[in-house]
């Protein structure tokens, strides 16, 4: 006798849709209230990629690579996030509980993701914190060159200390406020520098897949010697590392979207854990439509987060193109944030301290949110691999914070070059790992019952996203091997 015959399908109750409402105003308010996990994902992604790499790219490529921002946001912030979150919203179980069943050694993919974060996340922390330490060092006027490393290490330590006080709800509120400040500030900055609108639109929509036609003399050396590696690294740093996309599916459960809000969700999860396939979702068309409607807050949340990420990142690249290209700003070393102040100095001197305070606050907020992401993913994956052991979130987060402090602190004092640091971190944390999770998203869609799978244009878009990630991963990996091989 089949499992479906032995155990009846669950019943989807009539629940109020969080993004529902009768009037247009009520619907709009419902949509805005659904913005939460997407705000965290957007804000933790707004780090070195947006405030440093994007501006630096605009300063030499002008508007020609704005399409990279668009494609990266569509692929990662929309499609990969949606594929992973949709599975949890429809099935009620975490993605780790299903991916642990992949053929091969138990949990090999999950352990691989954890290993990549443990080994390479500190590189991303240094890429964010080192420019902040450089800026603080310049503002403080310390005469000892080692002060920059001291300030960077203290910046990391303070961010980690604050992160240990966060709860999910507090973090969500903080990142919502940060998203509002960033969108307002970057839009205002874009309007002030008054970009070339025609070139902006061409670079965003009409040059997809093309490198700049020419490179000015101040172009960073790697952008001309290893153009595809540079392109893949810019792509990698727009949208952040893989754990954010995985944690997003976990946050859906906290929000209670889709099936995760079912009054008997714990029993459903226990049933899913012992079932070889998802055999408990109702086949009745009305029940299925009801469940799919309950995932609408997730779709609105992802859309809002992607818009925030695109607006902020594009605005930083546009500011580099409009205000720094004519200055022939090469951005050498770690003085990237200080060099960017020229965007505001050209407008009015009093805007410079506002810029410094805003960008330091934004990057500090990014760092304080990351341990929550790492801990959520680590706890979920380890619990899936070894369910018989207790995996306590608070202890995992504290252990991760201590490891980051030690590893990132050592890297700060080693003094790695900005280019190689960002290229290695971009390859492992984003291009390789996100490509793997894009493939995993297709697998998760396939294990759902046929009635609940993506099909048509939606499925084609998901396949295209996985293909783009695979291609970017290949460009990044081969370019990095070529560069490192030439240096040996």
Secondary structure, 3 states (H helix, E strand, C coil): CCHHHHCCCCCCCCCCCCCCCCCHHHHHHHHHHCCCHHHHHHHHHCCHHHHHHHHHHHHHHCCCCHHHHHHHHHHHHHHHHHHHHHHHHHHCCCHHHHHCCCCCCCCHHHHHHHHHHHHHHHHHHHHHHHHHHHHHHHHHCCCCCCHHHHHHHHHHHHHHHHHCCCCHHHHHHHHHHHHHHHHHHHHHHHHHHCCCHHHHHHHHHHCCCCCCCCCCCCCCHHHHHCHHHHHHHHHHHCCCCHHHHHHHHHHHHHHCCHHHHCCCHHHHHHHHHHCCCCCCCCCCHHHHHHHHHCCHHHHHHHHHHHHHHHHHHHHHHHHHHHHHCCCCCCCCCCCHHHHHCHHHHCCCCHHHHHHHHHHHHHHHHHHHHHHHHHHHHHHHHHHHHCCCCCCCHHHHHHHHHHHHHHHHHHHHHHCCCHHHHHHHHHHHHHHHHHHHHHHHHHHHHHHCCHHHCCCHHHHHHHHHHHHHHHHHHHHHHHHHHHHHHHHC
